[in-house]
Amino acid sequence: MSTIEMAAGTIHLGSTVTVTDTSAGGERTYTIVEPYLAKPREGKLSAASPIGGALLGHRVGDQIDVHTPKGIKRLIITTIA
């Protein structure tokens, strides 16, 4: 696969992702965007941010630990659109 092609079912720029935050409880939905389009309060996360970058390349069902300025978040990916 070339660097331009994306594996089917993985998170990439433009993906809308729903995750369950097991460390804080609750569900969140994010769209992964270029840094200049980021609006975290609207759920648009930069691919260069800790959470946005950690989600890239993952699939539904993956559990990831993300190191953020507020501590470690454990996320489970529930949907990708």
Secondary structure as GFF3:
##gff-version 3
##sequence-region A 1 81
A	DSSP	beta_strand	16	21	.	.	.	ID=ss1
A	DSSP	beta_strand	27	33	.	.	.	ID=ss2
A	DSSP	three_ten_helix	35	37	.	.	.	ID=ss3
A	DSSP	three_ten_helix	40	42	.	.	.	ID=ss4
A	DSSP	beta_strand	44	46	.	.	.	ID=ss5
A	DSSP	alpha_helix	50	55	.	.	.	ID=ss6
A	DSSP	beta_strand	63	68	.	.	.	ID=ss7
A	DSSP	beta_strand	71	80	.	.	.	ID=ss8
###
